[in-house]
Amino acid sequence: MNHGSNAKFSLDAVQRCYTVEKLWADRAVRSKWEDLPKKSSITFYKDVGCSGDSIKSSDTPSGSYSFEDKNKLNLAVSSFMMQQSSAYPTAGLVFIEADYPDLGEKTSLNASIKGN
């Protein structure tokens, strides 16, 4: 994978933890999201299973975050969750292993991925 590659993940549930496996883990330099439900946010985690150091977005339906510019979790995101009510993945865990991730149609999260 080359520098500047993009991955698009569609999140289908609030409070569900999405862990990116070998192809996508520890490669994100920025993220963009749109159409989140009201009063929800995206939280990015350093470790699998939505654990470890984290960054929580503002409660806006659309937005972006540059891990590279903020020097926080740059090339270190392993999981993420759309949150509304708590910090726990009460809707379960999903492990993204496919080369072309697509998990549903409701909410879109684009990540710019930097390869080694």
N, CA and C atoms as a LAMMPS dump frame, in Angstrom:
ITEM: TIMESTEP
0
ITEM: NUMBER OF ATOMS
348
ITEM: BOX BOUNDS ff ff ff
-5.0000000000000000e+02 5.0000000000000000e+02
-5.0000000000000000e+02 5.0000000000000000e+02
-5.0000000000000000e+02 5.0000000000000000e+02
ITEM: ATOMS id mol type element x y z
1 1 1 N 0.842 -1.169 0
2 1 2 C 0 0 0
3 1 3 C 0.893 1.241 0
4 2 1 N 0.547 2.221 -0.772
5 2 2 C 1.338 3.433 -0.908
6 2 3 C 0.86 4.533 0.021
7 3 1 N 1.744 5.493 0.257
8 3 2 C 1.39 6.678 1.024
9 3 3 C 0.196 7.343 0.357
10 4 1 N -0.777 7.768 1.14
11 4 2 C -1.928 8.45 0.586
12 4 3 C -3.072 7.535 0.21
13 5 1 N -2.968 6.25 0.484
14 5 2 C -4.074 5.337 0.214
15 5 3 C -5.244 5.678 1.122
16 6 1 N -6.438 5.383 0.667
17 6 2 C -7.632 5.681 1.452
18 6 3 C -8.418 4.417 1.732
19 7 1 N -9.045 4.394 2.885
20 7 2 C -9.952 3.315 3.251
21 7 3 C -11.266 3.952 3.658
22 8 1 N -12.365 3.375 3.234
23 8 2 C -13.673 3.884 3.612
24 8 3 C -14.389 2.806 4.406
25 9 1 N -14.802 3.162 5.606
26 9 2 C -15.524 2.249 6.476
27 9 3 C -16.918 2.814 6.704
28 10 1 N -17.941 2.014 6.536
29 10 2 C -19.311 2.423 6.824
30 10 3 C -19.723 1.769 8.135
31 11 1 N -20.066 2.593 9.116
32 11 2 C -20.411 2.097 10.44
33 11 3 C -21.91 1.868 10.511
34 12 1 N -22.328 0.698 10.953
35 12 2 C -23.746 0.373 10.94
36 12 3 C -24.411 0.389 12.31
37 13 1 N -23.675 0.71 13.377
38 13 2 C -24.285 0.725 14.703
39 13 3 C -23.527 1.643 15.652
40 14 1 N -24.282 2.328 16.498
41 14 2 C -23.709 3.123 17.581
42 14 3 C -23.289 2.156 18.682
43 15 1 N -22.222 2.47 19.394
44 15 2 C -21.702 1.672 20.508
45 15 3 C -21.136 0.324 20.054
46 16 1 N -20.76 0.205 18.782
47 16 2 C -20.103 -1.003 18.286
48 16 3 C -18.637 -0.664 18.034
49 17 1 N -17.745 -1.49 18.528
50 17 2 C -16.313 -1.273 18.346
51 17 3 C -15.855 -1.962 17.068
52 18 1 N -15.167 -1.206 16.226
53 18 2 C -14.607 -1.724 14.981
54 18 3 C -13.084 -1.754 15.127
55 19 1 N -12.505 -2.944 15.058
56 19 2 C -11.058 -3.1 15.139
57 19 3 C -10.533 -3.407 13.745
58 20 1 N -9.571 -2.6 13.302
59 20 2 C -8.977 -2.837 11.99
60 20 3 C -7.795 -3.782 12.164
61 21 1 N -7.767 -4.799 11.342
62 21 2 C -6.727 -5.812 11.452
63 21 3 C -5.511 -5.439 10.615
64 22 1 N -4.69 -6.382 10.312
65 22 2 C -3.366 -6.195 9.712
66 22 3 C -3.297 -5.194 8.565
67 23 1 N -4.265 -5.206 7.662
68 23 2 C -4.18 -4.336 6.485
69 23 3 C -4.324 -2.856 6.806
70 24 1 N -5.044 -2.519 7.88
71 24 2 C -5.348 -1.109 8.146
72 24 3 C -4.832 -0.601 9.487
73 25 1 N -4.474 -1.45 10.426
74 25 2 C -4.053 -1.013 11.761
75 25 3 C -2.779 -0.18 11.705
76 26 1 N -2.717 0.819 12.568
77 26 2 C -1.524 1.657 12.751
78 26 3 C -1.083 2.348 11.465
79 27 1 N -2.035 2.786 10.648
80 27 2 C -1.689 3.429 9.385
81 27 3 C -2.402 4.766 9.169
82 28 1 N -3.372 5.113 9.987
83 28 2 C -4.164 6.327 9.753
84 28 3 C -3.385 7.594 10.09
85 29 1 N -3.472 8.571 9.205
86 29 2 C -2.883 9.889 9.449
87 29 3 C -3.965 10.955 9.589
88 30 1 N -5.158 10.685 9.051
89 30 2 C -6.278 11.613 9.216
90 30 3 C -7.579 10.856 9
91 31 1 N -8.675 11.476 9.44
92 31 2 C -9.972 10.849 9.298
93 31 3 C -11.034 11.899 9.006
94 32 1 N -12.077 11.49 8.331
95 32 2 C -13.202 12.363 8.01
96 32 3 C -14.473 11.541 8.168
97 33 1 N -15.502 12.123 8.771
98 33 2 C -16.759 11.41 8.941
99 33 3 C -17.926 12.315 8.57
100 34 1 N -19.042 11.685 8.247
101 34 2 C -20.248 12.432 7.896
102 34 3 C -21.483 11.615 8.255
103 35 1 N -22.571 12.331 8.498
104 35 2 C -23.884 11.738 8.763
105 35 3 C -23.96 10.92 10.049
106 36 1 N -23.248 11.341 11.093
107 36 2 C -23.395 10.677 12.381
108 36 3 C -24.773 11.006 12.954
109 37 1 N -25.353 10.108 13.74
110 37 2 C -26.616 10.415 14.415
111 37 3 C -26.419 11.59 15.38
112 38 1 N -27.504 12.28 15.724
113 38 2 C -27.43 13.404 16.659
114 38 3 C -26.833 12.951 17.985
115 39 1 N -26.082 13.863 18.602
116 39 2 C -25.458 13.636 19.913
117 39 3 C -24.556 12.405 19.939
118 40 1 N -23.849 12.185 18.858
119 40 2 C -22.884 11.087 18.84
120 40 3 C -21.524 11.617 18.405
121 41 1 N -20.507 10.831 18.632
122 41 2 C -19.135 11.207 18.281
123 41 3 C -18.391 9.954 17.83
124 42 1 N -17.22 10.169 17.265
125 42 2 C -16.336 9.061 16.89
126 42 3 C -15.15 9.093 17.851
127 43 1 N -14.816 7.953 18.406
128 43 2 C -13.636 7.847 19.251
129 43 3 C -12.67 6.866 18.589
130 44 1 N -11.413 7.282 18.498
131 44 2 C -10.35 6.469 17.901
132 44 3 C -9.463 5.957 19.03
133 45 1 N -9.048 4.698 18.949
134 45 2 C -8.266 4.061 20.009
135 45 3 C -6.946 3.52 19.471
136 46 1 N -5.955 3.539 20.336
137 46 2 C -4.644 3.009 19.969
138 46 3 C -4.649 1.485 19.885
139 47 1 N -5.389 0.841 20.756
140 47 2 C -5.347 -0.616 20.848
141 47 3 C -6.616 -1.266 20.296
142 48 1 N -6.534 -2.563 20.036
143 48 2 C -7.687 -3.32 19.554
144 48 3 C -8.777 -3.356 20.621
145 49 1 N -10.01 -3.604 20.196
146 49 2 C -11.117 -3.721 21.136
147 49 3 C -11.521 -2.416 21.775
148 50 1 N -11.2 -1.296 21.146
149 50 2 C -11.531 0.044 21.662
150 50 3 C -10.98 0.244 23.069
151 51 1 N -9.659 0.09 23.169
152 51 2 C -8.974 0.272 24.449
153 51 3 C -7.68 1.052 24.228
154 52 1 N -7.063 1.439 25.32
155 52 2 C -5.816 2.197 25.246
156 52 3 C -6.06 3.683 25.06
157 53 1 N -5.004 4.417 24.719
158 53 2 C -5.125 5.854 24.482
159 53 3 C -6.2 6.109 23.444
160 54 1 N -6.914 7.248 23.602
161 54 2 C -8 7.522 22.664
162 54 3 C -8.144 9.012 22.388
163 55 1 N -8.848 9.301 21.299
164 55 2 C -9.205 10.663 20.902
165 55 3 C -10.687 10.634 20.583
166 56 1 N -11.448 11.545 21.177
167 56 2 C -12.885 11.623 20.927
168 56 3 C -13.186 12.872 20.119
169 57 1 N -13.961 12.721 19.042
170 57 2 C -14.341 13.862 18.209
171 57 3 C -15.394 14.695 18.93
172 58 1 N -15.632 15.89 18.424
173 58 2 C -16.727 16.697 18.95
174 58 3 C -18.048 16.064 18.516
175 59 1 N -19.123 16.425 19.201
176 59 2 C -20.444 15.868 18.894
177 59 3 C -21.064 16.59 17.702
178 60 1 N -20.489 16.375 16.528
179 60 2 C -21.006 16.977 15.303
180 60 3 C -21.261 15.871 14.285
181 61 1 N -22.298 16.018 13.457
182 61 2 C -22.617 14.964 12.496
183 61 3 C -21.548 14.76 11.425
184 62 1 N -20.79 15.8 11.122
185 62 2 C -19.721 15.699 10.123
186 62 3 C -18.477 16.39 10.662
187 63 1 N -17.323 15.886 10.299
188 63 2 C -16.093 16.507 10.768
189 63 3 C -14.868 15.771 10.265
190 64 1 N -13.725 16.193 10.785
191 64 2 C -12.467 15.553 10.412
192 64 3 C -11.466 15.718 11.545
193 65 1 N -10.428 14.914 11.496
194 65 2 C -9.361 14.995 12.491
195 65 3 C -8.063 14.566 11.821
196 66 1 N -7.018 15.348 12.049
197 66 2 C -5.702 14.991 11.526
198 66 3 C -4.842 14.48 12.674
199 67 1 N -4.605 13.185 12.7
200 67 2 C -3.727 12.603 13.714
201 67 3 C -2.311 13.129 13.523
202 68 1 N -1.935 13.337 12.286
203 68 2 C -0.604 13.828 11.93
204 68 3 C -0.397 15.254 12.437
205 69 1 N -1.354 16.155 12.16
206 69 2 C -1.23 17.553 12.576
207 69 3 C -1.269 17.711 14.09
208 70 1 N -2.112 16.934 14.76
209 70 2 C -2.261 17.037 16.216
210 70 3 C -1.211 16.215 16.955
211 71 1 N -0.451 15.406 16.223
212 71 2 C 0.575 14.541 16.802
213 71 3 C 0.004 13.655 17.913
214 72 1 N -1.179 13.13 17.678
215 72 2 C -1.847 12.248 18.636
216 72 3 C -2.379 11.038 17.879
217 73 1 N -1.929 9.86 18.213
218 73 2 C -2.296 8.597 17.579
219 73 3 C -1.939 8.538 16.097
220 74 1 N -0.996 9.367 15.654
221 74 2 C -0.567 9.318 14.258
222 74 3 C 0.061 7.957 13.972
223 75 1 N -0.439 7.281 12.957
224 75 2 C 0.007 5.932 12.59
225 75 3 C -0.156 4.943 13.744
226 76 1 N -1.173 5.157 14.584
227 76 2 C -1.334 4.3 15.754
228 76 3 C -2.779 3.871 16.025
229 77 1 N -3.738 4.199 15.171
230 77 2 C -5.138 3.829 15.411
231 77 3 C -5.356 2.359 15.052
232 78 1 N -5.916 1.617 15.99
233 78 2 C -6.224 0.207 15.756
234 78 3 C -7.716 -0.095 15.83
235 79 1 N -8.499 0.813 16.435
236 79 2 C -9.94 0.588 16.526
237 79 3 C -10.665 1.919 16.677
238 80 1 N -11.974 1.896 16.447
239 80 2 C -12.789 3.107 16.567
240 80 3 C -14.231 2.722 16.861
241 81 1 N -14.982 3.711 17.405
242 81 2 C -16.368 3.454 17.769
243 81 3 C -17.179 4.737 17.649
244 82 1 N -18.391 4.615 17.125
245 82 2 C -19.345 5.705 17.119
246 82 3 C -20.066 5.637 18.47
247 83 1 N -19.883 6.681 19.292
248 83 2 C -20.42 6.672 20.65
249 83 3 C -21.605 7.613 20.787
250 84 1 N -22.548 7.202 21.642
251 84 2 C -23.677 8.057 21.948
252 84 3 C -23.954 8.084 23.443
253 85 1 N -23.908 6.942 24.091
254 85 2 C -24.327 6.879 25.486
255 85 3 C -23.227 6.516 26.477
256 86 1 N -22.199 5.822 26.047
257 86 2 C -21.137 5.438 26.977
258 86 3 C -19.855 5.147 26.217
259 87 1 N -18.811 4.859 26.967
260 87 2 C -17.514 4.548 26.361
261 87 3 C -17.35 3.048 26.128
262 88 1 N -18.401 2.273 26.35
263 88 2 C -18.313 0.82 26.233
264 88 3 C -18.995 0.321 24.953
265 89 1 N -18.425 -0.677 24.3
266 89 2 C -19.007 -1.219 23.065
267 89 3 C -20.168 -2.177 23.353
268 90 1 N -21.286 -1.625 23.813
269 90 2 C -22.435 -2.442 24.197
270 90 3 C -23.11 -3.123 23.004
271 91 1 N -22.828 -2.67 21.776
272 91 2 C -23.408 -3.289 20.573
273 91 3 C -22.449 -4.297 19.938
274 92 1 N -21.39 -4.655 20.652
275 92 2 C -20.497 -5.701 20.177
276 92 3 C -19.208 -5.22 19.544
277 93 1 N -18.438 -6.188 19.074
278 93 2 C -17.133 -5.949 18.462
279 93 3 C -17.125 -6.502 17.039
280 94 1 N -16.509 -5.752 16.128
281 94 2 C -16.354 -6.199 14.745
282 94 3 C -14.872 -6.116 14.403
283 95 1 N -14.332 -7.166 13.792
284 95 2 C -12.945 -7.164 13.351
285 95 3 C -12.925 -7.048 11.837
286 96 1 N -12.357 -5.957 11.328
287 96 2 C -12.293 -5.706 9.895
288 96 3 C -11.017 -6.339 9.361
289 97 1 N -11.166 -7.378 8.563
290 97 2 C -10.016 -8.106 8.039
291 97 3 C -9.901 -8.014 6.532
292 98 1 N -10.959 -7.603 5.851
293 98 2 C -10.98 -7.581 4.386
294 98 3 C -10.167 -6.426 3.83
295 99 1 N -9.703 -6.607 2.612
296 99 2 C -8.941 -5.582 1.916
297 99 3 C -9.797 -4.378 1.556
298 100 1 N -11.092 -4.583 1.305
299 100 2 C -12.004 -3.498 0.939
300 100 3 C -13.13 -3.436 1.957
301 101 1 N -12.913 -2.734 3.08
302 101 2 C -13.907 -2.716 4.149
303 101 3 C -15.185 -1.997 3.728
304 102 1 N -16.324 -2.586 4.029
305 102 2 C -17.62 -1.96 3.802
306 102 3 C -18.61 -2.655 4.726
307 103 1 N -19.025 -1.952 5.762
308 103 2 C -19.816 -2.588 6.804
309 103 3 C -21.276 -2.169 6.829
310 104 1 N -21.731 -1.388 5.906
311 104 2 C -23.118 -0.951 5.926
312 104 3 C -23.278 0.339 5.164
313 105 1 N -24.401 0.983 5.324
314 105 2 C -24.688 2.165 4.525
315 105 3 C -24.943 3.414 5.354
316 106 1 N -25.067 3.326 6.672
317 106 2 C -25.565 4.451 7.455
318 106 3 C -24.58 5.593 7.624
319 107 1 N -23.421 5.342 8.151
320 107 2 C -22.461 6.391 8.46
321 107 3 C -21.144 6.094 7.776
322 108 1 N -20.527 7.127 7.253
323 108 2 C -19.299 6.935 6.497
324 108 3 C -18.113 7.511 7.251
325 109 1 N -17.031 6.784 7.31
326 109 2 C -15.788 7.23 7.924
327 109 3 C -14.682 6.971 6.923
328 110 1 N -14.053 8.034 6.459
329 110 2 C -12.935 7.897 5.527
330 110 3 C -11.642 8.101 6.293
331 111 1 N -10.686 7.269 6.061
332 111 2 C -9.393 7.408 6.712
333 111 3 C -8.311 7.449 5.645
334 112 1 N -7.415 8.398 5.765
335 112 2 C -6.251 8.416 4.886
336 112 3 C -5.188 7.556 5.535
337 113 1 N -4.683 6.619 4.793
338 113 2 C -3.781 5.613 5.33
339 113 3 C -2.383 5.826 4.77
340 114 1 N -1.41 5.768 5.64
341 114 2 C -0.021 5.951 5.236
342 114 3 C 0.689 4.612 5.325
343 115 1 N 1.246 4.143 4.221
344 115 2 C 1.917 2.847 4.196
345 115 3 C 3.366 2.931 4.626
346 116 1 N 3.917 1.776 4.922
347 116 2 C 5.332 1.707 5.316
348 116 3 C 6.208 1.581 4.104
